[in-house]
Every structure is written in structure tokens, then in C-alpha cells.
Amino acid sequence: MTVSEQSPVLDEPVPAAAPAGRRIPLWLAVVACSVPMFMVALDNLVVSTALHTLAVDLKADTQELQWFVNAYVLSFACLLMTGAALGDRFGRRAVFLVGIAVFTLASIGCGLSDTSAQLITFRTVQGFGAAAVMPLSLTLLSQAVPERLRGLALGIWSGVSGLAVAMGPVVGGAVVDGLDWRWIFWINVPVCLIAIPLVVFALRESSLPGVRLDLVGMLLAAAGLCAVVWGIVHGEPDGWLSAKVLGAFGAGVVLLAGFVGWEARVSEPMLPLSFYRVRAFTLTNIVSATMYFGVFGSLFLLAQFLQIVPPRTPLEAGVRTLSWTLMPMFVAPVAGILSDKVGGGRLMALGLFLQGVGLGWINLVADTDTAYSSMVGPMIVAGIGMGLVFAPTAAVVLSSVSKDHAGKASGANTTVREIGGALGIAVLSTVFVAHGSTRSPQEFVDGLHPAVWVGVAVVLAGAVCALGIPRRPRPADAAEEA
């Protein structure tokens, strides 16, 4: 079933000037924005299921295995706002296309890698490309869709994002079990060959005329975020109180404080601080961070639980997560439609509450002899909750700022989201290691329970924050000096 068959209203042509004056069906514009986003979101997760195979083939040690994942997360999270700023200055579609091309060339490099160092290098470059694709896909979508259809379009976009989350473990497991690990990266090539001409055909170019790049702000933000994320990913293996982790956090705080000070005085800031005077924008960013902290930190451990209790292959475990991770694909479009009618904050609060209930329920039934059938119900509840958060988050963030600054707002929200996810995995892994281990099913369960309860607490705290989001946020004046 195509998007147009699901939502006939999206067959309407783009009302604004499409490329070369063509009239483009809205469903095609939605697909053009969503396919590249799916590609980069998938690669955020797909490598995790191949780590054991990579350890054998590349003779990688534990630290190198961590960097196969962290190199991508680090460069991606630190450059999201930079990618949005470059799009504003040089053209959003142009930078979007460059991001797709860089990501795909780096994927080819990953597939050709013969050493750990080569793979880590190309994973870092993949993150560079992804940082341009993710925020600009949402900006281009918001421009291609009329206001009255924005909720539906954002719901579909969020559903595709949820599908990437769902398919990451499954695709990784299928490739590792049936093919060679290199195909994890080679599959990006045909996606790119479809995505680039589709973007050129279906999306129009846009930029902010006369805007100047905030080079100092870009450097301060990238360096500060890099230091913070580096500290987060090293917190569990090296110790949260180790000198280099504390030093990284200290450097990050100083650099980000310098970034805030600079943005407050520069005439054309990379991230207008006036955004944060809008309650809806600020609280939605907090909600995003708490959701990714609690849900993805817990999901990181539960995916391993399904491989250990009892022993299963990565593909078998990945398929069993689908009862959770497929739900956003169905729920997010509905939540997008309802967002304007009932209020994005209310939907986010309900979604986070359901996620907390689902996680807590899973934690109560999880044991060394737990049947998978007893986990399906809570997984579905948690998945429905995820779907209720994705689309309203995007809708509230975009409606909180002027349309010209959608890229900056999207980049800021995605950055907070990724940092929240990285922090959740690091903190919950630390709690897990303090109470258990992977040596046996019983020891894994012993560590799982306290770790997931931390995730539940953070998710429920996010639900309380979501209740404070006003139903109709007031757009920020991004031109105003903060």
C-alpha cells in the first residue's frame, strides 16, 4: 500500500512553486524527505547487532567495538545544528543532497574497511552526512506541506522514523546471519541512488537570503557537544569520576557556556536564544531527552536480554522486538492528525505514561524463565506510547518557531534527543554493571531490573513535563536577540 492509498488527501499537488514549476503530489514530497532520513536513522542502530561478528573479522578489542557505534553517534549528535545552519546559508535542498552523498560514500568506505581504524574513520564521516540529512529532512517537509496537512505529514515522517528503529536490529541480524557484515553498509547505496533523483524532482530549494554563517557559534557548539558526548560514552567503561571523563564534562560546560554567551550578543545567531523563552519549545526538548534516555537506554538492555534469556541469534532477538518497535509506524500518523486537535503536550504526556507503564510491566515479568508471550503485551503498550510522542514532538517544535527557522529548531531538538539517548544507554549500562553482568542469565536479570527502573522513572518525569506544554504554542521571533 502506498502513502497515497493510505491518505488520499496527500495526492494534492504542492501549492507552492515546486522545482521547475512542476506540480508535485504531496505524498511524493513526503517520501522524498523520509527515505534519506530512514537511511541515516537505520544506521544509528543496525551496527549494534553485528558487533560480535566485527570483533572476530576485524580482530577488534572491546574499546574498538564501542567506537564502531560511538564514532557515528558522536559526529552525528555534535554537528546537527551545524548541518541546519549550513542549509539556511547555502540552500536546504543542496546541503540535504550533499549530506546524502557524503553518507553514502562513507558507507562504501565502511563496506571496504579491512581494519578497525578504517571502519571507525568512515563511521565518523557517516555521522557528518547524517547530521545534514536528519534536521533538513524535517525542514524541507514542513515547507512542502500546507499548514492544514502538516500534522498528517509529520505523523507519516515520524512513522518512517519509527520503522527505522524497528528494522535496525532485524536488518542487522538478518545481514549478519545470512550474508556478510559489509552488507550492512552496502544496502545504503541503492537507497541513495533512489533518494537523490527523488529529492531533486520532488523538493524545491529554500534558504534564508543574506544570512551569514555564525562560524564562532558553530565551532563552540560542535566542540562543546563533542566534549559532553565523549564524556557520556566513556562514563561507564572508564568511570564517571575518572579524570578524563570529568575533564571532558568540564571542557564541555565551559565551551557551551561560551556558546550561549556568544549567541546572546551576535546579530545572526546559529541558535537564537529567544527559542528558549517559548515554554512549548523548551519543555518539548526536555520531553525528547527524557524519552530517549529512558526508552532507548532500556531498549538497549532488553535487546540483549532477548539474546541471552534464553540464547537466541541476533535475528531471532531482533524479530521479537518488532511487537514494540513496529507500533510507532501505525500510531505516529494518527498522533500527527490528532496533535492540533487535542494538543501535542497531552499526547506526549499520554505517550510517555504508556511507555513508563510498558517498561515497568516488562521489568516485572522479566526473569530467567520468562516466556516471550508474556512480554508481547507490555511491548505493544510501550510501542504505542512511542508512537504518541514522535509526531507531536516534531509538530510542537516546528509550530513554536517561525517557519524560516524550522531547521535551527529541528537541529536543536534532534541534538538534545541524541544526547538523551546516549546518556540513557551510558547511565543504564552503569547501573546494570553495578548490579549484574552478562556472564549468565541470572546475573543479567539481576542487573536489568534496577537499570530499567531508572529508565521508568525518567520517562515518567518526562510525562509530567509534557503536561506543562501549552496547547497552542506561540511562535518565537527568531530574529529577536536573546
N, C-alpha and C positions, 0 to 999 in steps of 0.2 A: 504493500500500500504506500503510495506517495504522500508527500506532505499535502499536496493539493487535494488528494482524495479525502484526507483526514479533515482538512479545513478549507472548504471551497472558497471562503472569503479571501484566502491568500492568493487566489488566482487573479485578483485585481492587479492592474499594472501599477508600477511605481509612479506616483503622482508627480514627483519632481523630475528634473531632467536626468535621464539615465545616460550611460555612455553613448556618445554619438547621437543623442536624441532618440534612442530606441525606447520603446515601452516594454519594461521588463516585469514579468509576473513577480509578485512579492514572494511567492514560495521559492522562486529561483534565487532571489537575493538572500533569503534566509539560509538556503543550502550553501550558497557561496561563502557566507560568513561562518557557518557551522562546521563545514568539512575540515578546514585547516585547524580550527580550534579543537576538534575531535582528535586530530593527529597529535597535537602537542600535549593535550591532556592525557591521552593514552600512554605516551612515553614517560609521563610522570610516575606511572605505576608498573608498567609492563616489565621493566628490568628486574624488579624485586623477585619475581618467581624464577628467574634464571641464574640467581647468584651462585647456587651450588655448582651448576654446570660451568659457569665462568671461572669459579675457583679452580676447577680441575683443568680446563682447557688452557687458561692463561697462567696457571700456577700462581694465582693471586692470594695474598695473605688477607687477614681479616680487615686491616685498615684499608687496603685497596678495594675490597668488596664494598665497604662503606662509601668510598668515594665514587664508585660506579653509579651510585644513587645520588650522593650528596653534591657531586660536581654539577649535575643538571639542576638540582634544586637551588643551589647557591647562586649560580649565574642567572637563572630564571627569576628568582624572587628579588634579587638586587637590582635588576635592570627593567622591571615592569614600568615604572614611572618614566624612565628614560625612553623606553620604546614609545610610550604615549606622547611624550614631548617631541620626539623626532617626527612622529606622524603629524602633529599640529604644525610643525615648521615646514616639512618637505612634502607633505601630502600623505593622508592616511592610507589611501589605497596603495600608493607607491611603496611606503615603508612596510605595509602589510605583505606585499608581494616579495619584497626583499627578505623579510622575516621567514616566509615560506621557503624561499630558495636557500637561505643560509641553513635553516633547519634540515632541509633535505640533503644538501651537500654534506653537512656534518653527519647525518645518518649513514650516508655512503661511507664516510670515513670510519664510523663506528663498525660497520659491517666488514671493512677491510682490515681492522685492527688485529695485530698479532701479539701485542704486549699490553699489559695493564696501563702503562703510561700513555700509550696511543689512545686507548679507549677512554680514559679519564679526560684527556685533552679534547677529544671530539664530543664527549658528553657535555663538556663545558660550552663548546661552541653551539651545540644543540640548544642549550639554555639561552644563549644570545638571541637566536632566531625565535624561540618560543616567547621571549619577553616582548617582542614586537607583535607577534600574532595574537596573543591572548587578549590584551586590553583593546587593541584596534578592531578585533572582530566584533566586539560589543558596540564600539563607537560607530562603525560602518553600518551595523544592523539598525541602530537607533535612527540613523539618517535615512535608511532605505525604506523604513516603515512609517506610515502615517500614525499620528498620535493615538487614534482610536483602536488601532490594531497592535500597538506596542506590547501590551500585556501578553497577547497570544504569541507574538513572535518571540518575545523574551522567554516565554514558557517553553516553546519548541527548542530554542537555543539552549536553555538550561537542561531540557530533557536529553539533548545530544551530549551535553557535558556529563550528565549522569550516566549515559550509556558508555562513555569512555571510562568512567570509574568502574562500571560493571565489567567491561570487557578486558580491562588491564590484566587482572590475574588469569582470566580464561585464555586470552590470546598468548600471554607469556607461557602459561602451562602447556598449551597446545603446541606451540612452536618448539619448546624445549623437549617435549615428549615425542613429537612426530617429525621434526625437521632439525635444523642446526640453529644454535642460538643467534647466529648472524641474521637470520630471517626476521628477528625482532625489529631490526633496523631497516632491512631491505624492503619491508612492506610499506615503508613511508614513501618510497619512490613512485609507485603508481598513483598513490594518493596525491602527491604533488603534481604529477602530470595531468590529473583531472582538475585539481584545485586552481592552478594558476590561470589557465584559459577561462575557467568559470568565473573567477574574480574579475578578470579583465572585461568579460562580457556583461556581467550582471550588476556590478557595483560602480558607482560614479566616484570620481575623485573629490576630495574636500580637504581644506586646510584652514588655518587661521591667518588671513592675509596680514603681512607686515610683522608677524610675531617674531621676536628674537629668542634664540636659544639661551636658556639660563645655564650656561656651562658650569659656573661655580656650584649652583644648586645641584646639577646632575652629578658632579664629582663627589660632593659632600654626601648626597643621598646614597649613591652607589657604594661608596666606601663605608659609610656608617652601617648600612644594611648588611653589607658583606661581613663586617666585623661581628654584628649581632648574630647573623645566621651561622657563621663559622663557630661562634661560641656555643650556640644551641646544639649543632650537630656533634660537637666534641664534648658536650657536657656529660653525657652518660659514659662514653668509653674512657675519657681522660679524668673525669671527676669534676663536679660543678665548682669545687673550691680550689682547683688546680690553678697555678699561676697563669698559664697561658689562656685558660678559659676566662678567668676573671679579668685578665688583661684585654682580651677580645671584647668582653662586655663593656669594660671601661672606655676603650677606644671608640666603640660604637656609640655609647652615650655622648661622649664629647663631640664626635663628628655629627651626630644627629641634632644635638643642641646647636651646633654651629649652623646646620642646615636650616633649622627653624629660625634662628636669628637672621640669617641671610634672606630667607623668604619673606620675612616681615618688613624688610627695607628695600628690596629690589622692586623695580617698577613692573616687570613682567615675570612673576614667579613661576617656577616649574610646578609648584603645588600651592595654589592660593590658600592661605590660612583661613580665609573667610569661609571656606567649606566647613570648617570645624565649629563655626558659630551656628550652623544649621543642625538642630538636635537630631533630625532624622538621619542625616549623613553620619554623624559621629556614632550614634547608637547602632546603626546598621553595620558599621565597621567592627564594633565590639562584638556584635552578634556573629559576624562572619568568622572572627578569630576564635570565639568560643566553640562554634560548631565544628570547625576544622580541628581544633585542639582535641575536643572530646571524641568526635566521631572517627576521625582518621587515625588518631592515636590508638583508639580501641580496635578499629578495624585492622590495623597493622598487627596487633597481637592475636585477634580472633582468626585471621587468615592462617597464622602459624598453628593455632590451636586445631584447626581443621585438618592440618597435615600431620599433626603429632598424636592426636587423640581421636580415633586410632590412626596408625600410619597410613597416609594416602599420598598419591603423586600430586605435584603442583596443579595439574589439570583437574584432577578429581576434587581437590580443595577449591580451586577457582570456580568450578561449576556449582559447588554448594554455596558459594557466596551470592549467587545470582538471585536467590529469593530476597535478598536485601538490596543488592546494588542495581537490579533492574527496575525497582519500583519508581525511582525518580523519573525515568523515561516516560512513564504513564501519568504520574501525578503532576510533574512540573508544568506541562501545558495547561492543565486545569487550574493550577495555582496561579499561573500567569494571567488567565482570564479573570479570576476572582480577585486579583490583587487590588485593582482600582475600586472594586465594588465593596469589599469588606475591610480593606486596609492591609497594606503589606506587613505592618508590625504585628497585627493579630495573627496572620498566617504564619509568620516566623515564630511567634511565641508558641502557637499550637504545634508547629513542626518540631521545634526544639524539645517541647514537652514530650512528644511522642518518641523522639529519639532517646531521651533520657529513660522513658519507660521501657523501650525496646532493649536498650543496653543493660539496664538493671535486670530485666527479665532474663536475658541471655546469661548474665552473670550468676543469677540464682540457680539456673538449671545446669550450667556448665560443670561437668565433673569428668572423671576418668572413664566412666561407663555411660556417658550421656548419648542417647540416640539422636541422630541428626534430625529426625522428625520432630523432636521436642523443641528444636531451635528454629524451625521454619516460621512459626507464628511470631515470635519476637523479632526475627529478622525482617519480616514483612512490615511490622509496626515501625521499626526503625527506618526502613526504606521509605515508607510513606512520609515520615517526618522529614527526611532529607529532601524529598520532592517538594514539600511545602515551604522549604526555606530557599532553595536555589533561585527560582524565578522572582519571588517578591524582593529578594536582596538586590538583584540586578535592577528591578523596576524602581525601587526606592532610591537607590544610589543615583540613577540617571535622572529621576524627577527632582532630586534635591539640588541639582546644579543647572546652570543654563546649558542649552544643547551644544553650544560651541565647546564646552569644557567637559563633554562626556568622556573623552579619552583620559583626561587627567583624573577624573573621579573613578573611572573604571580601573586605571592603573593603581591608584592608591588602595582601592578596595581589594584588588587581587593580591597586592603585596601583603596587606595585613592578613589575608586569608592564608597565603602560603606560609608566612611566618608562624601563624597559629598552628597549621598542620605540622610543620617541622618541630615546633615546640612541644606539641602534643605527643608526637612519636618519641621525642627525646625524654620528656618527663615521665610518660607512662612506662617507657623501657627502663628508666632508672628505678621506678617503683617496683617493676616486675623483677629486676635483677636483685633488688634488696630482699625480696621475699621468696624467690624461686629461681628456676633455671630451665634449660631445655634438655637436661640430661634424661629425664623420664617424664611420662605423662603426669604423674602425681606432682612432681616438682613444678611442672609447667602450670598446672591448675593452681598450685599454691601461690605462684607469682601473679597469675592472671587476675584473680579476684580483687585484691587491693588496687591493682592498676586500673581496672575498668571502673571501680567505684570512684576513682578520681575523675575519670572521664565523664561519668554520670553527673557528678557534682558541678563540673564546669559547664556542661551542656544545660543543666537546669538553671544555672546562674545566667546564662545567655538568654534563656526563655524569659526571665524576669526583666532583663534589659530590653528585650523586644517589646514588652508591654508599654514601655515609655515612648515608643516611636509614634509620632502623630499620624493621623490617618492621611492627611494631605500635606506633605512637607512643602515648605516654602523654598523655592529655588534660591541658591546662593548667588550673589553678584560676584562672579569670579574676577571681574576687573577691579573690584574694590581692594585696596591694600589692607592686609590684615594687621 
